[in-house]
Amino acid sequence: MKITCNAAELAELLGISLSAAYNLMHRADFPAFRVGKRLLVKRDKVFEWVDAQSAPEQLTIHAVANA
């Protein structure tokens, strides 16, 4: 298995659209990196990022922000 994924593979992995994957890969808080012109992300970093987004302190911040 590859240790990195591109935007199309990220979209499939997360169950999101390709455009949403590109938007996510351009976020400052997302662990994407460039190899030449290719935008990639390490699979293990994707899972860490997802875990961090669903951490209790993140949910509390979003709940307060949306209140």
C-alpha positions as CSV (number, residue, x, y, z in Angstrom):
1,M,0.0,0.0,0.0
2,K,1.2,3.5,-0.8
3,I,2.0,5.7,2.2
4,T,0.8,8.9,0.4
5,C,-2.4,9.8,-1.4
6,N,-3.3,12.5,-3.9
7,A,-6.5,14.5,-4.0
8,A,-8.5,11.8,-5.8
9,E,-7.4,9.1,-3.3
10,L,-8.0,11.5,-0.4
11,A,-11.6,12.1,-1.7
12,E,-12.2,8.4,-1.9
13,L,-10.7,7.7,1.5
14,L,-12.8,10.4,3.3
15,G,-15.9,10.0,1.2
16,I,-15.8,13.6,0.0
17,S,-15.9,15.2,-3.5
18,L,-12.7,15.8,-5.4
19,S,-13.1,19.6,-5.1
20,A,-13.5,19.3,-1.4
21,A,-10.3,17.2,-1.2
22,Y,-8.4,19.9,-3.1
23,N,-9.8,22.6,-0.8
24,L,-8.8,20.5,2.2
25,M,-5.3,20.0,0.9
26,H,-4.8,23.7,0.5
27,R,-5.8,24.5,4.2
28,A,-3.0,25.7,6.4
29,D,-3.9,23.2,9.1
30,F,-3.9,20.2,6.8
31,P,-0.7,18.2,6.5
32,A,-0.4,18.2,2.7
33,F,2.9,18.8,1.0
34,R,4.2,19.2,-2.5
35,V,6.5,17.0,-4.5
36,G,7.2,19.0,-7.6
37,K,3.7,20.1,-8.8
38,R,2.0,17.1,-7.1
39,L,0.0,17.8,-3.9
40,L,0.2,14.8,-1.5
41,V,-0.6,13.8,2.0
42,K,0.7,10.9,4.1
43,R,-2.2,8.5,4.9
44,D,-1.2,8.3,8.6
45,K,-1.3,12.1,8.8
46,V,-4.8,12.1,7.4
47,F,-6.0,9.8,10.2
48,E,-4.3,11.9,12.8
49,W,-5.9,15.1,11.4
50,V,-9.3,13.5,11.4
51,D,-8.8,12.4,15.0
52,A,-7.8,15.9,16.0
53,Q,-10.9,17.4,14.3
54,S,-13.1,15.1,16.3
55,A,-11.3,15.6,19.6
56,P,-13.6,16.8,22.5
57,E,-11.9,20.2,22.7
58,Q,-12.4,20.8,19.0
59,L,-16.1,19.9,19.3
60,T,-16.5,22.3,22.2
61,I,-14.9,25.1,20.3
62,H,-17.2,24.5,17.3
63,A,-20.3,24.2,19.5
64,V,-19.5,27.6,21.2
65,A,-18.7,29.2,17.8
66,N,-22.0,28.0,16.3
67,A,-24.1,29.1,19.4
